[in-house]
Structure formats: structure tokens, C-alpha cells
Amino acid sequence: MGFMDKVKSVASDAAAQAKGAADSAQTKIEISQLTSKMDDLAKQLGYSVYNERAHGAPPAGNDALIQQMRDLQDQIAAANPPQPGESAVT
């Protein structure tokens, strides 16, 4: 293998590592955004349950909130599959 072949190989490896790092960073951002949405929905659900229990208010769309939370949880799991040796947290 000539010198230029080695240089090309090293450059190709570096580009692949950079792309992998960028993909990883994008995935972390996506998971963070989904988790933030999940937290907002959990807060809404908590207030709804509180109002229902404390004031006898009728449930305000709890089923819809729970379904949205399930959908977000599925998206988070799809974006961040467990690595070998890790257990999935649901």
C-alpha cells in the first residue's frame, strides 16, 4: 500500500468517525426534545388528576394525554435502542 493510499484510508476513517459523532449528537438532541415533551405531558396529566381528585372535576382528556405519552415513549425507544448487555427501560 502506497503512502497516498494510507492517507486516503486515514482520511476516510476520520470522516466516518466524524459522521458517527454528528449522528450521535443529533440523536441525543432528538431524545432530549422528546423527553421534554414527555415531561410537559406528565405535568398536564398530574394537574388533571389533582383537579379531578381535589375538586371533583371531570377528567380533562387524560386518555389523550396518556396516549400521547405512550407515543413519545415509543419514539424515544426507537431513537435510542438498548445496547448489547443493557436492559430496556420502559
The first five atom37 places (N, CA, C, CB, O) and aatype in JSON, in Angstrom:
{
  "aatype": [12, 7, 13, 12, 3, 11, 19, 11, 15, 19, 0, 15, 3, 0, 0, 0, 5, 0, 11, 7, 0, 0, 3, 15, 0, 5, 16, 11, 9, 6, 9, 15, 5, 10, 16, 15, 11, 12, 3, 3, 10, 0, 11, 5, 10, 7, 18, 15, 19, 18, 2, 6, 1, 0, 8, 7, 0, 14, 14, 0, 7, 2, 3, 0, 10, 9, 5, 5, 12, 1, 3, 10, 5, 3, 5, 9, 0, 0, 0, 2, 14, 14, 5, 14, 7, 6, 15, 0, 19, 16],
  "atom_mask": [
    [1, 1, 1, 1, 1],
    [1, 1, 1, 0, 1],
    [1, 1, 1, 1, 1],
    [1, 1, 1, 1, 1],
    [1, 1, 1, 1, 1],
    [1, 1, 1, 1, 1],
    [1, 1, 1, 1, 1],
    [1, 1, 1, 1, 1],
    [1, 1, 1, 1, 1],
    [1, 1, 1, 1, 1],
    [1, 1, 1, 1, 1],
    [1, 1, 1, 1, 1],
    [1, 1, 1, 1, 1],
    [1, 1, 1, 1, 1],
    [1, 1, 1, 1, 1],
    [1, 1, 1, 1, 1],
    [1, 1, 1, 1, 1],
    [1, 1, 1, 1, 1],
    [1, 1, 1, 1, 1],
    [1, 1, 1, 0, 1],
    [1, 1, 1, 1, 1],
    [1, 1, 1, 1, 1],
    [1, 1, 1, 1, 1],
    [1, 1, 1, 1, 1],
    [1, 1, 1, 1, 1],
    [1, 1, 1, 1, 1],
    [1, 1, 1, 1, 1],
    [1, 1, 1, 1, 1],
    [1, 1, 1, 1, 1],
    [1, 1, 1, 1, 1],
    [1, 1, 1, 1, 1],
    [1, 1, 1, 1, 1],
    [1, 1, 1, 1, 1],
    [1, 1, 1, 1, 1],
    [1, 1, 1, 1, 1],
    [1, 1, 1, 1, 1],
    [1, 1, 1, 1, 1],
    [1, 1, 1, 1, 1],
    [1, 1, 1, 1, 1],
    [1, 1, 1, 1, 1],
    [1, 1, 1, 1, 1],
    [1, 1, 1, 1, 1],
    [1, 1, 1, 1, 1],
    [1, 1, 1, 1, 1],
    [1, 1, 1, 1, 1],
    [1, 1, 1, 0, 1],
    [1, 1, 1, 1, 1],
    [1, 1, 1, 1, 1],
    [1, 1, 1, 1, 1],
    [1, 1, 1, 1, 1],
    [1, 1, 1, 1, 1],
    [1, 1, 1, 1, 1],
    [1, 1, 1, 1, 1],
    [1, 1, 1, 1, 1],
    [1, 1, 1, 1, 1],
    [1, 1, 1, 0, 1],
    [1, 1, 1, 1, 1],
    [1, 1, 1, 1, 1],
    [1, 1, 1, 1, 1],
    [1, 1, 1, 1, 1],
    [1, 1, 1, 0, 1],
    [1, 1, 1, 1, 1],
    [1, 1, 1, 1, 1],
    [1, 1, 1, 1, 1],
    [1, 1, 1, 1, 1],
    [1, 1, 1, 1, 1],
    [1, 1, 1, 1, 1],
    [1, 1, 1, 1, 1],
    [1, 1, 1, 1, 1],
    [1, 1, 1, 1, 1],
    [1, 1, 1, 1, 1],
    [1, 1, 1, 1, 1],
    [1, 1, 1, 1, 1],
    [1, 1, 1, 1, 1],
    [1, 1, 1, 1, 1],
    [1, 1, 1, 1, 1],
    [1, 1, 1, 1, 1],
    [1, 1, 1, 1, 1],
    [1, 1, 1, 1, 1],
    [1, 1, 1, 1, 1],
    [1, 1, 1, 1, 1],
    [1, 1, 1, 1, 1],
    [1, 1, 1, 1, 1],
    [1, 1, 1, 1, 1],
    [1, 1, 1, 0, 1],
    [1, 1, 1, 1, 1],
    [1, 1, 1, 1, 1],
    [1, 1, 1, 1, 1],
    [1, 1, 1, 1, 1],
    [1, 1, 1, 1, 1]
  ],
  "atom_positions": [
    [[0.85, -1.17, 0.0], [0.0, 0.0, 0.0], [0.89, 1.23, 0.0], [-0.97, 0.0, 1.22], [1.81, 1.35, 0.82]],
    [[0.63, 2.12, -0.91], [1.42, 3.32, -1.02], [1.05, 4.36, 0.02], [0.0, 0.0, 0.0], [0.04, 4.25, 0.71]],
    [[1.9, 5.36, 0.1], [1.68, 6.43, 1.07], [0.33, 7.11, 0.85], [2.8, 7.47, 0.98], [-0.39, 7.35, 1.82]],
    [[-0.03, 7.43, -0.39], [-1.29, 8.11, -0.67], [-2.49, 7.24, -0.32], [-1.36, 8.52, -2.15], [-3.52, 7.74, 0.12]],
    [[-2.36, 5.93, -0.51], [-3.44, 5.02, -0.13], [-3.67, 5.05, 1.38], [-3.12, 3.58, -0.59], [-4.8, 5.02, 1.85]],
    [[-2.56, 5.11, 2.14], [-2.68, 5.19, 3.59], [-3.33, 6.5, 4.02], [-1.3, 5.05, 4.24], [-4.16, 6.51, 4.93]],
    [[-2.95, 7.59, 3.37], [-3.53, 8.9, 3.69], [-5.03, 8.88, 3.39], [-2.83, 10.02, 2.88], [-5.82, 9.37, 4.2]],
    [[-5.41, 8.33, 2.27], [-6.84, 8.25, 1.91], [-7.59, 7.39, 2.91], [-7.01, 7.68, 0.5], [-8.71, 7.73, 3.3]],
    [[-7.0, 6.29, 3.34], [-7.64, 5.4, 4.29], [-7.86, 6.11, 5.63], [-6.79, 4.14, 4.49], [-8.94, 6.01, 6.22]],
    [[-6.84, 6.81, 6.11], [-6.94, 7.54, 7.37], [-8.0, 8.64, 7.25], [-5.57, 8.14, 7.77], [-8.79, 8.85, 8.17]],
    [[-8.01, 9.34, 6.14], [-8.98, 10.41, 5.94], [-10.4, 9.84, 5.89], [-8.67, 11.18, 4.65], [-11.33, 10.44, 6.43]],
    [[-10.56, 8.71, 5.25], [-11.87, 8.07, 5.17], [-12.35, 7.64, 6.55], [-11.81, 6.87, 4.23], [-13.52, 7.81, 6.89]],
    [[-11.44, 7.07, 7.35], [-11.8, 6.66, 8.71], [-12.18, 7.86, 9.56], [-10.62, 5.9, 9.36], [-13.15, 7.8, 10.32]],
    [[-11.44, 8.94, 9.44], [-11.74, 10.15, 10.2], [-13.11, 10.72, 9.82], [-10.66, 11.21, 9.98], [-13.86, 11.16, 10.68]],
    [[-13.42, 10.7, 8.51], [-14.72, 11.2, 8.06], [-15.84, 10.32, 8.6], [-14.77, 11.24, 6.53], [-16.89, 10.84, 9.0]],
    [[-15.65, 9.03, 8.62], [-16.67, 8.12, 9.15], [-16.88, 8.35, 10.64], [-16.27, 6.65, 8.89], [-18.02, 8.33, 11.11]],
    [[-15.81, 8.57, 11.39], [-15.92, 8.84, 12.82], [-16.63, 10.17, 13.07], [-14.54, 8.86, 13.48], [-17.44, 10.27, 13.99]],
    [[-16.34, 11.18, 12.27], [-17.0, 12.48, 12.41], [-18.49, 12.36, 12.13], [-16.36, 13.51, 11.47], [-19.31, 12.94, 12.85]],
    [[-18.84, 11.6, 11.1], [-20.25, 11.4, 10.77], [-20.95, 10.67, 11.9], [-20.4, 10.62, 9.44], [-22.07, 11.01, 12.27]],
    [[-20.3, 9.66, 12.46], [-20.87, 8.92, 13.59], [-21.09, 9.81, 14.8], [0.0, 0.0, 0.0], [-22.12, 9.71, 15.47]],
    [[-20.15, 10.69, 15.07], [-20.28, 11.62, 16.2], [-21.43, 12.6, 15.96], [-18.97, 12.39, 16.43], [-22.18, 12.91, 16.88]],
    [[-21.56, 13.09, 14.74], [-22.64, 14.01, 14.41], [-24.0, 13.32, 14.53], [-22.46, 14.57, 12.99], [-24.95, 13.91, 15.05]],
    [[-24.08, 12.09, 14.06], [-25.32, 11.33, 14.18], [-25.68, 11.1, 15.64], [-25.21, 9.98, 13.45], [-26.84, 11.22, 16.03]],
    [[-24.68, 10.78, 16.45], [-24.9, 10.55, 17.88], [-25.39, 11.82, 18.56], [-23.61, 10.05, 18.55], [-26.31, 11.77, 19.39]],
    [[-24.8, 12.94, 18.23], [-25.22, 14.22, 18.82], [-26.65, 14.55, 18.41], [-24.27, 15.35, 18.39], [-27.43, 15.03, 19.24]],
    [[-26.99, 14.32, 17.16], [-28.35, 14.59, 16.68], [-29.36, 13.7, 17.4], [-28.44, 14.39, 15.16], [-30.45, 14.15, 17.76]],
    [[-29.0, 12.45, 17.62], [-29.89, 11.53, 18.33], [-30.1, 11.99, 19.76], [-29.32, 10.1, 18.3], [-31.22, 11.94, 20.27]],
    [[-29.05, 12.44, 20.42], [-29.17, 12.93, 21.79], [-30.06, 14.16, 21.86], [-27.79, 13.25, 22.37], [-30.84, 14.3, 22.81]],
    [[-29.96, 15.05, 20.88], [-30.82, 16.24, 20.84], [-32.27, 15.82, 20.66], [-30.38, 17.19, 19.7], [-33.16, 16.33, 21.34]],
    [[-32.51, 14.89, 19.74], [-33.86, 14.42, 19.48], [-34.47, 13.78, 20.73], [-33.87, 13.41, 18.31], [-35.62, 14.05, 21.08]],
    [[-33.7, 12.94, 21.41], [-34.18, 12.3, 22.63], [-34.47, 13.33, 23.71], [-33.16, 11.27, 23.15], [-35.47, 13.22, 24.43]],
    [[-33.63, 14.33, 23.82], [-33.84, 15.4, 24.8], [-35.13, 16.16, 24.53], [-32.65, 16.37, 24.8], [-35.88, 16.47, 25.46]],
    [[-35.4, 16.46, 23.26], [-36.63, 17.16, 22.91], [-37.86, 16.31, 23.19], [-36.6, 17.56, 21.44], [-38.86, 16.81, 23.69]],
    [[-37.79, 15.02, 22.86], [-38.91, 14.12, 23.12], [-39.15, 13.97, 24.62], [-38.65, 12.75, 22.49], [-40.3, 13.94, 25.07]],
    [[-38.07, 13.88, 25.39], [-38.19, 13.76, 26.84], [-38.81, 15.01, 27.44], [-36.82, 13.5, 27.47], [-39.61, 14.92, 28.37]],
    [[-38.45, 16.17, 26.91], [-39.04, 17.42, 27.38], [-40.54, 17.46, 27.11], [-38.35, 18.63, 26.71], [-41.32, 17.89, 27.97]],
    [[-40.95, 17.01, 25.93], [-42.39, 16.94, 25.61], [-43.09, 15.97, 26.56], [-42.6, 16.51, 24.14], [-44.2, 16.24, 27.02]],
    [[-42.43, 14.85, 26.84], [-43.0, 13.85, 27.76], [-43.18, 14.46, 29.14], [-42.09, 12.6, 27.84], [-44.21, 14.25, 29.77]],
    [[-42.21, 15.22, 29.61], [-42.3, 15.88, 30.92], [-43.47, 16.87, 30.96], [-40.99, 16.6, 31.25], [-44.19, 16.94, 31.95]],
    [[-43.65, 17.62, 29.89], [-44.76, 18.57, 29.82], [-46.11, 17.85, 29.9], [-44.68, 19.4, 28.53], [-47.02, 18.29, 30.6]],
    [[-46.22, 16.73, 29.17], [-47.47, 15.96, 29.2], [-47.7, 15.36, 30.59], [-47.44, 14.85, 28.14], [-48.84, 15.33, 31.07]],
    [[-46.65, 14.89, 31.23], [-46.78, 14.32, 32.57], [-47.24, 15.4, 33.56], [-45.44, 13.71, 33.04], [-48.05, 15.12, 34.45]],
    [[-46.75, 16.59, 33.4], [-47.18, 17.7, 34.26], [-48.66, 18.0, 34.04], [-46.33, 18.97, 33.97], [-49.4, 18.18, 35.01]],
    [[-49.09, 18.05, 32.78], [-50.51, 18.28, 32.48], [-51.37, 17.18, 33.09], [-50.73, 18.36, 30.96], [-52.43, 17.46, 33.67]],
    [[-50.93, 15.94, 32.95], [-51.68, 14.81, 33.49], [-51.76, 14.91, 35.02], [-51.03, 13.48, 33.08], [-52.81, 14.65, 35.6]],
    [[-50.67, 15.28, 35.64], [-50.65, 15.44, 37.09], [-51.64, 16.49, 37.56], [0.0, 0.0, 0.0], [-52.38, 16.26, 38.52]],
    [[-51.67, 17.63, 36.9], [-52.63, 18.68, 37.27], [-54.07, 18.21, 37.04], [-52.36, 19.96, 36.48], [-54.96, 18.51, 37.83]],
    [[-54.28, 17.49, 35.96], [-55.61, 17.0, 35.65], [-56.1, 16.02, 36.72], [-55.62, 16.33, 34.27], [-57.24, 16.1, 37.18]],
    [[-55.22, 15.1, 37.11], [-55.59, 14.12, 38.14], [-55.81, 14.84, 39.47], [-54.49, 13.03, 38.29], [-56.74, 14.51, 40.2]],
    [[-54.97, 15.8, 39.79], [-55.14, 16.56, 41.02], [-56.5, 17.26, 41.04], [-54.01, 17.6, 41.18], [-57.24, 17.17, 42.02]],
    [[-56.83, 17.95, 39.95], [-58.12, 18.66, 39.9], [-59.29, 17.68, 40.0], [-58.23, 19.47, 38.61], [-60.31, 17.99, 40.62]],
    [[-59.14, 16.54, 39.39], [-60.19, 15.53, 39.45], [-60.39, 15.05, 40.88], [-59.86, 14.34, 38.53], [-61.52, 14.93, 41.35]],
    [[-59.29, 14.78, 41.58], [-59.39, 14.22, 42.94], [-59.72, 15.3, 43.97], [-58.08, 13.53, 43.32], [-60.52, 15.06, 44.87]],
    [[-59.12, 16.47, 43.85], [-59.28, 17.5, 44.87], [-60.59, 18.27, 44.73], [-58.12, 18.47, 44.8], [-61.17, 18.68, 45.73]],
    [[-61.04, 18.45, 43.5], [-62.21, 19.31, 43.29], [-63.37, 18.58, 42.63], [-61.82, 20.49, 42.45], [-64.39, 19.19, 42.33]],
    [[-63.22, 17.31, 42.4], [-64.29, 16.55, 41.76], [-64.52, 16.95, 40.31], [0.0, 0.0, 0.0], [-65.58, 16.69, 39.74]],
    [[-63.52, 17.58, 39.72], [-63.64, 17.99, 38.32], [-63.59, 16.75, 37.43], [-62.5, 19.0, 37.93], [-62.88, 15.79, 37.73]],
    [[-64.33, 16.78, 36.34], [-64.28, 15.62, 35.43], [-62.9, 15.52, 34.78], [-65.37, 15.72, 34.34], [-62.21, 16.53, 34.6]],
    [[-62.49, 14.29, 34.43], [-61.19, 14.13, 33.78], [-61.11, 14.97, 32.5], [-60.93, 12.65, 33.46], [-62.04, 14.96, 31.69]],
    [[-60.03, 15.68, 32.34], [-59.88, 16.59, 31.2], [-58.97, 15.97, 30.14], [-59.32, 17.96, 31.65], [-57.84, 16.42, 29.96]],
    [[-59.46, 14.95, 29.46], [-58.67, 14.38, 28.37], [-57.49, 13.55, 28.82], [0.0, 0.0, 0.0], [-56.47, 13.49, 28.13]],
    [[-57.61, 12.9, 29.98], [-56.49, 12.1, 30.49], [-56.09, 11.0, 29.51], [-56.85, 11.49, 31.84], [-54.9, 10.73, 29.33]],
    [[-57.07, 10.35, 28.9], [-56.75, 9.27, 27.97], [-55.92, 9.77, 26.79], [-58.04, 8.61, 27.46], [-55.0, 9.09, 26.35]],
    [[-56.25, 10.95, 26.3], [-55.49, 11.51, 25.18], [-54.06, 11.84, 25.6], [-56.19, 12.77, 24.64], [-53.12, 11.61, 24.85]],
    [[-53.91, 12.38, 26.81], [-52.56, 12.69, 27.32], [-51.74, 11.41, 27.46], [-52.65, 13.43, 28.68], [-50.57, 11.36, 27.1]],
    [[-52.38, 10.37, 28.0], [-51.67, 9.11, 28.19], [-51.26, 8.51, 26.84], [-52.55, 8.11, 28.97], [-50.16, 7.98, 26.7]],
    [[-52.13, 8.6, 25.84], [-51.79, 8.08, 24.52], [-50.62, 8.86, 23.91], [-53.02, 8.13, 23.59], [-49.73, 8.28, 23.29]],
    [[-50.63, 10.18, 24.08], [-49.53, 10.99, 23.57], [-48.22, 10.6, 24.26], [-49.83, 12.49, 23.78], [-47.16, 10.55, 23.63]],
    [[-48.3, 10.33, 25.57], [-47.11, 9.93, 26.31], [-46.6, 8.58, 25.83], [-47.42, 9.88, 27.82], [-45.39, 8.37, 25.71]],
    [[-47.51, 7.65, 25.55], [-47.1, 6.35, 25.02], [-46.41, 6.51, 23.67], [-48.31, 5.4, 24.89], [-45.39, 5.88, 23.4]],
    [[-46.98, 7.37, 22.82], [-46.38, 7.6, 21.51], [-44.96, 8.18, 21.64], [-47.26, 8.55, 20.69], [-44.05, 7.76, 20.94]],
    [[-44.8, 9.14, 22.54], [-43.48, 9.73, 22.76], [-42.5, 8.69, 23.31], [-43.58, 10.93, 23.72], [-41.34, 8.65, 22.92]],
    [[-42.99, 7.86, 24.22], [-42.13, 6.82, 24.79], [-41.66, 5.86, 23.7], [-42.88, 6.04, 25.91], [-40.5, 5.44, 23.69]],
    [[-42.55, 5.52, 22.78], [-42.17, 4.66, 21.65], [-41.13, 5.34, 20.77], [-43.41, 4.29, 20.82], [-40.19, 4.69, 20.3]],
    [[-41.3, 6.65, 20.53], [-40.34, 7.39, 19.71], [-38.97, 7.44, 20.38], [-40.85, 8.81, 19.44], [-37.94, 7.31, 19.72]],
    [[-38.97, 7.64, 21.7], [-37.71, 7.68, 22.44], [-37.02, 6.32, 22.37], [-37.95, 8.08, 23.92], [-35.81, 6.24, 22.16]],
    [[-37.8, 5.25, 22.55], [-37.22, 3.9, 22.49], [-36.67, 3.6, 21.1], [-38.27, 2.85, 22.88], [-35.62, 2.97, 20.96]],
    [[-37.37, 4.06, 20.06], [-36.9, 3.82, 18.69], [-35.63, 4.61, 18.4], [-37.99, 4.2, 17.69], [-34.77, 4.14, 17.66]],
    [[-35.51, 5.8, 18.96], [-34.34, 6.64, 18.72], [-33.13, 6.18, 19.52], [-34.66, 8.09, 19.05], [-32.0, 6.5, 19.17]],
    [[-33.37, 5.44, 20.59], [-32.28, 5.05, 21.49], [-32.43, 3.58, 21.87], [-32.27, 5.93, 22.75], [-32.76, 3.27, 23.01]],
    [[-32.18, 2.66, 20.92], [-32.32, 1.24, 21.24], [-31.28, 0.82, 22.28], [-32.18, 0.38, 19.98], [-30.17, 1.37, 22.3]],
    [[-31.62, -0.15, 23.14], [-30.65, -0.59, 24.14], [-29.43, -1.23, 23.49], [-31.3, -1.58, 25.12], [-29.55, -1.94, 22.49]],
    [[-28.28, -0.97, 24.05], [-27.04, -1.54, 23.56], [-26.91, -2.97, 24.09], [-25.82, -0.67, 24.0], [-27.54, -3.31, 25.09]],
    [[-26.12, -3.79, 23.45], [-25.93, -5.16, 23.95], [-25.47, -5.15, 25.4], [-24.91, -5.92, 23.09], [-24.54, -4.44, 25.76]],
    [[-26.13, -5.94, 26.21], [-25.79, -6.01, 27.63], [-26.6, -5.07, 28.49], [0.0, 0.0, 0.0], [-26.54, -5.16, 29.71]],
    [[-27.37, -4.15, 27.88], [-28.22, -3.23, 28.62], [-29.64, -3.76, 28.62], [-28.17, -1.8, 28.02], [-30.07, -4.45, 27.68]],
    [[-30.37, -3.43, 29.68], [-31.78, -3.8, 29.68], [-32.6, -2.59, 29.26], [-32.23, -4.32, 31.09], [-32.24, -1.45, 29.56]],
    [[-33.7, -2.85, 28.57], [-34.57, -1.77, 28.11], [-35.36, -1.25, 29.3], [-35.52, -2.27, 26.96], [-35.9, -2.03, 30.08]],
    [[-35.43, 0.07, 29.43], [-36.2, 0.7, 30.49], [-37.47, 1.26, 29.87], [-35.39, 1.82, 31.21], [-37.41, 2.05, 28.92]],
    [[-38.62, 0.85, 30.42], [-39.9, 1.35, 29.9], [-40.69, 2.01, 30.96], [-40.71, 0.24, 29.29], [-41.8, 2.49, 30.71]]
  ]
}
